[in-house]
Amino acid sequence: MNMVLRGGRGLGAAAALVVGLSGLGLVVGPAAVADSVMTATTAVNVRAGASTSTSVVGLLYAGNSVTALGPATDGWTKVSYNGRTAYVFAAYLKSAGTTTAAAATTGTSVRATTIE
């Protein structure tokens, strides 16, 4: 019985560590939630759909932010970009906080390039 309890505590501690690190994007990638601000970690294309075969509608540079419209699905994050719905590959985004907090505290503008 004692061995079972020790194993359960270790498993609980490991689960807590994974949950904590995943919130930071260190274990399972960016944890985007609806209406959260995501920041580009490098220059990345913004696409019309969740695929590299869809058209490029813009470009985010490292440090640019977009609003995620939900969690990443199949590696892509649905975002609001220049007033339209678009997609960015999730591996190139990191969580920057919620929309309201980011707008109130950072006051930074987004430098983005639209490609037509």
C-alpha positions in Angstrom: 0.0 0.0 0.0 2.8 2.4 0.9 4.4 1.8 -2.6 1.1 2.6 -4.3 0.8 5.9 -2.3 4.4 6.9 -3.1 3.8 6.2 -6.8 0.6 8.2 -6.8 2.3 11.2 -5.2 5.1 11.0 -7.9 2.6 10.8 -10.6 0.6 13.7 -9.2 3.8 15.8 -9.0 4.7 15.0 -12.5 1.2 15.8 -13.8 1.4 19.2 -12.0 4.8 19.9 -13.5 3.5 19.1 -17.0 0.4 21.2 -16.6 2.5 24.2 -15.2 5.0 24.0 -18.0 2.5 23.5 -20.7 0.9 26.8 -19.6 4.2 28.4 -20.4 4.4 26.7 -23.8 7.4 24.6 -22.8 6.0 21.1 -23.0 3.2 20.9 -25.6 3.5 24.1 -27.4 1.6 27.4 -27.2 -1.5 27.1 -25.1 -3.7 29.6 -26.9 -7.2 30.2 -25.6 -10.0 32.2 -27.1 -9.2 35.9 -27.2 -5.6 35.5 -26.0 -2.8 37.6 -27.4 -0.1 35.6 -29.1 3.4 37.0 -30.1 5.4 35.8 -33.0 8.8 34.3 -32.0 10.2 34.8 -35.5 9.1 36.1 -38.9 6.1 34.0 -40.0 3.6 34.0 -42.7 -0.1 34.7 -42.0 -2.3 32.4 -44.2 -5.8 32.4 -45.4 -6.3 28.8 -44.2 -4.7 26.3 -41.9 -2.2 24.9 -44.5 1.0 25.9 -46.3 -0.9 25.5 -49.6 -3.2 28.4 -48.8 -2.4 31.9 -49.8 -0.2 34.2 -47.7 -2.2 37.2 -46.5 0.5 38.9 -44.5 3.6 38.5 -42.4 4.3 38.8 -38.7 7.8 39.8 -37.5 9.3 38.6 -34.3 7.5 40.4 -31.5 4.4 41.2 -33.4 1.1 40.2 -31.7 -2.2 38.8 -33.0 -5.3 37.7 -31.1 -5.9 34.0 -31.1 -9.5 33.0 -31.7 -9.1 29.6 -30.1 -6.6 26.8 -29.3 -4.2 25.5 -31.9 -5.7 22.7 -34.0 -3.5 20.4 -36.1 -0.5 22.8 -35.5 -2.3 26.0 -36.6 -3.7 28.8 -34.6 -6.8 30.7 -35.8 -6.1 34.4 -35.4 -7.6 37.8 -36.0 -5.3 39.6 -38.5 -6.1 43.1 -39.9 -9.8 42.6 -39.2 -10.1 39.1 -40.8 -9.7 35.5 -39.8 -6.4 34.0 -40.7 -4.0 31.2 -39.5 -0.5 31.1 -38.2 1.6 28.0 -37.6 1.4 27.6 -33.8 5.1 26.6 -33.3 6.0 30.3 -34.2 3.7 31.8 -31.6 4.0 32.2 -27.8 1.3 33.3 -25.4 1.5 37.0 -24.5 -1.5 37.1 -22.1 -5.2 38.1 -22.5 -6.4 40.7 -25.0 -7.5 43.1 -22.3 -4.4 42.9 -20.1 -2.1 43.2 -23.1 -3.9 46.2 -24.5 -4.0 47.9 -21.1 -0.4 47.2 -20.1 1.8 47.1 -23.2 0.3 49.8 -25.5 2.4 48.5 -28.3 1.4 48.7 -31.9 1.6 45.8 -34.3 3.9 46.2 -37.3 2.6 43.8 -39.9 3.0 43.5 -43.7 0.0 42.7 -45.8 0.8 40.8 -49.0 -1.8 41.1 -51.8 
